[in-house]
Amino acid sequence: MEPDKIFIDIRTSELTLAQALQEIKRIQAENPDYEIFLDGDTHSIAGRRKFRRV
């Protein structure tokens, strides 16, 4: 399993909440094979590759 991909580090970002939500939508559109989420441990907007069960 590959590690989570960090898209935006919230600690160093100057995005407003509205801007962050827009960025999440953009990231989701550009990365449909990733589940995008707010990671509280790393204080980032991160992604985890989706996998299909067979």
Secondary structure, 3 states (H helix, E strand, C coil): CCCCEEEEECCCCCCCHHHHHHHHHHHHHHCCCEEEEEECCCCEEEEEECCCCC
